[in-house]
Amino acid sequence: MSERYDPQQPNYALDDILAEFSSTSSAASAPPPEEPELEEEGEILDEEQVEEAEEEPEEEAPAQPPVQDPEKVEAILQLKMRLESRPDSHHPDSEEGEDSSAQEAEEGKGKAKVVPFPEKKKKQGEQAPQQPPVDGPEPVQFEKKAPTQEEEPSQDQDDQEAPPMPIIQPATLLRHLGARLSTLSRRADHFADHMYDQAEPDAETKKVETYLPGVDQETPVPTPKKKKVPKLPKVLKALSKLKRPKPARAKVKPVPPDTKPSELAARYQKGLKARRNRVIISLVLSLLAMALSVDIPVSISISISVPGVSLTQLRVWILCGLLAIVGILCMEVLVVGIVRLCKLHPRAESLVALAWLFSLIDGLTFSVWPQRGENLPCCAITALGLTMAMWGRYLRQQGDRFSAKAAAQTSAPYVVSLDEDKWNHRPAYSKWPGTSRGFGSQLQMEDGAQQAYAIAAPLLILACLLCSLLASVGQGAGERFVWAAAATFTAASSYSSLLAFALPYKKLSSRLYKVGAAIAGWAGVQRCRHAGIVLTDGDLFPPGCIQVSQFELFGTAKKEKTVSYAATLLKVADCGLTQPFYKLLQSTGALYREASGVRFHEGGITGIIHNHDIIVGTSDFMHLVDIPLPRSIRVKHAIYCAVDGKLAAMFPVTYAMPSTVRPSLSTLIGLKVTPILATRDPNLIPALLSSKFKLPVDKMEFPSTDRRRELSDANQLHSTQPVALLSREGVGAFCDTVLGCRRLRWATRLSLVFALAGAVLGVLLTCFIAYTGSYEALSPVNFFIFMLAWLVPELLIAGWVNQY
């Protein structure tokens, strides 16, 4: 089958077309088949062309995806058409010419070229039959050329017989495969010829790509695959239909009342100094007890010996007295621990209370068991642990006071929340104007350390009792039980148990209090995790950082109308330029007007005010809508206003970014918190932020106009659990709060790991020492070094929270 000319394929050369035309002209001498019916309009194809068209479908060049939103481009084109249709820009001559040319082009496309079939050779004396006239286009008449000598057939050739018909061989598998390979080869050649072809965009698309900034798009959510449910046997189906017993409902813990921040600040202020004094006195007494627990040289012990009483017994009595005094000073820790234990909800305070009780009993019964020799009880270690617990409660109260006082600074604070599926199917931190609802309730809830010890404390108490029984009764030495219980419970009550959250929380809350931020307790901190952060115009440029002091008019525009038009559209936009233009509106004596049909584009706003088409935007947006700007304008950052397609005014804008914005954004990006720019100001695009303010915009997200308006909408839904409250503008306090809460969460969890690891290891070591009965190995000095070693990581982690 020979390849014929297909006008739909553009890769045929002129030689191929001429060869095709010659083949059709030579085939005119052969007797043609029956003449098929002519279609009314269209090109007539023979059977071979139809088969080849079916075998070789046309492969078009891949279309390029649009860079910008097609709806935005269509809106801009509609705006241009509306401006051109106004009386000032109406040109009837040009429009009539365009309409006529367009109509002729459409008529030309509808009509197809009709080529007549070649006529049969007429014998001499034979007349052509007359055919009835047929409606349709007239056939094209070709001029007949006189045949040359070379083309005149000889008389001998006419007298010769016709050659025999060729024998058609049946189709075989090899011929079928060869035809398929030939078709595949032609398709591959066609694809290779058009592999680098690209659809060239029109002039409007090029203009949109030139003057509009690039935006980031969200990745589509993959459709979940349907899982095949395996068929159950009949027995399991029958069992599944049986009614299952309803599970018991878990008891919901009562939520603390939502007290006002001002009342909480006054409550936490009461008794704070007295608690601090008690902590200091307890620390002094604990260190004194630790000094008495150190081994005294023999010469000193002889000089201070008391007649009738051994020096060891005297030291034990003094240690018991100091432990009792420390218990009185830290009475609230003991009361809370015992009450929680009686309610079967033990916490870290319960471990400290049991350690204090068994250590005091061990010291009072020291003289009853003479086999202990001169090995002193661990009263000093227990007293120091009780002091650390009291210090942790004091730090928690002080941190809550800082947070409540910062939240009470304003009645309309900014709420920081973590919203799920905010951008690109990931959570993000948002700042929005709200109230302090729920803040007081979250501030009074249990912190992370208390929640962790709600699970760990019962297990540690059970382990301490079992280890003490194993080391004493299991060895047939029941007199060791009190000593073993005092040692195991003291080791279980780690020094950092109540400091894991309180110490870093106090340091962070005092820092955030200086910038007007308040942490909403552990309930808000525990929700902080890896997420983005939404930044608006007010975060980058707080009130007072954007100024519009003067403007320039063009043409016959009036000052009051032009300013009111621009200020009205910017008020509808609710961006950072709203307040500066409101001040300009007041200075000129103009008023806001009613706008309709307002639409937001990349770099500009359009609307209708008093039957006038108003366009407000940047210089790039003015070029996009074909509004010429004077060449004398050399202002980099300005807002332009056009009325009915003519430039009316220019408003130079001055931007002054605070010094805290750049380091805050750098810190956010360094800690893998992606900033999401939800700006509404037409000028605030990545190009401006990168060129003028040197911000790392390549590591930020810049959504489209509609998506940015959704992210910065003040009426959108947010999480009901606040992370923090802010009383100041700017991105500095916002970033400090987010980063600080994330660090506090990790610091608390890491401190709890060290505290629980030290408690478990301490219980195992003291159990082993008590099991072997080596009183010398469990001396107060060795015990103090072990407990202090697990406190050092907590102090280092708490100092790391503020280092950002």
Number of C-alpha atoms within 10 A of each C-alpha: 6 9 10 16 15 14 9 8 12 8 11 12 8 9 9 13 15 12 13 15 14 11 13 13 11 9 12 14 12 11 11 12 8 7 10 9 7 14 10 12 13 12 12 18 10 8 9 13 17 11 10 16 13 10 13 12 10 13 11 14 13 12 11 10 7 10 13 17 10 11 9 16 15 11 15 19 15 12 18 16 11 13 21 15 12 12 8 10 11 12 12 9 9 9 11 11 11 12 12 11 12 12 12 12 11 11 10 10 9 10 13 13 12 17 12 14 14 15 12 13 10 9 8 6 6 7 8 9 6 6 6 6 6 8 7 10 13 10 11 10 8 7 6 6 6 8 9 8 8 7 8 9 11 10 8 7 9 9 8 8 7 8 6 6 6 6 6 6 6 6 8 9 8 9 11 11 11 12 12 12 12 12 15 14 12 12 17 13 12 16 16 11 11 16 13 9 13 12 11 10 12 8 9 14 15 12 15 22 15 13 17 17 16 17 15 11 13 11 9 8 8 6 6 6 6 6 6 6 6 6 8 10 8 9 8 10 11 10 10 11 8 8 7 8 6 6 6 6 6 6 6 6 6 7 10 13 12 16 17 17 25 16 14 20 21 12 14 18 16 10 11 15 11 11 18 16 12 19 24 14 16 27 21 15 21 26 16 14 25 20 14 17 23 12 15 13 8 8 8 9 14 11 8 9 13 11 7 6 9 12 17 20 16 13 16 26 15 16 28 24 17 20 28 17 17 25 22 14 20 22 15 14 21 24 14 17 21 21 14 16 19 11 8 10 16 24 25 27 28 27 29 29 25 22 27 28 20 23 29 25 16 26 25 17 14 22 14 10 10 8 11 17 12 16 19 25 27 30 33 28 30 32 33 24 25 34 27 23 26 26 24 23 19 24 23 20 20 23 26 28 27 25 31 30 23 26 31 21 17 16 12 15 23 23 25 28 23 25 20 14 11 19 21 15 12 12 17 24 26 24 25 18 14 14 15 22 16 17 28 23 18 24 24 19 18 13 21 22 23 20 13 17 23 15 13 17 23 19 12 22 19 11 19 27 16 15 24 29 22 20 25 24 15 13 14 11 14 14 14 22 21 21 23 30 29 29 31 29 31 33 30 31 34 29 30 30 33 28 29 30 27 26 28 29 29 22 19 25 25 19 18 22 22 12 18 23 31 33 33 28 27 23 21 21 23 18 16 22 19 15 19 25 27 21 23 26 21 15 23 25 19 18 16 11 15 19 19 19 14 10 16 11 17 15 9 8 15 12 17 13 16 20 27 23 28 28 27 22 28 25 16 14 20 16 18 27 23 19 19 19 23 20 14 19 20 12 10 13 11 18 16 16 14 11 18 12 9 15 16 21 18 25 24 25 22 23 20 19 19 11 10 15 18 25 30 27 25 24 23 19 23 23 15 21 18 13 17 13 14 8 6 6 8 8 12 12 16 18 25 24 28 24 20 19 24 19 23 23 22 26 20 16 19 14 15 13 17 15 9 14 18 18 13 19 22 16 15 20 16 10 12 13 23 19 22 22 25 25 25 25 22 24 21 18 20 19 15 15 16 13 10 10 14 11 19 14 19 9 14 19 20 22 21 21 18 13 15 19 19 14 20 22 14 13 9 9 8 19 12 11 19 24 28 26 32 28 21 17 18 20 24 20 21 29 23 21 26 24 20 24 28 18 23 27 22 17 24 26 17 15 26 23 15 20 25 22 14 24 26 20 13 23 25 18 16 27 25 17 18 26 21 12 18 13 17 14 14 20 17 23 17 12 19 18 12 14 23 15 12 20 21 13 16 27 16 13 20 25 15 14 23 18 8 12
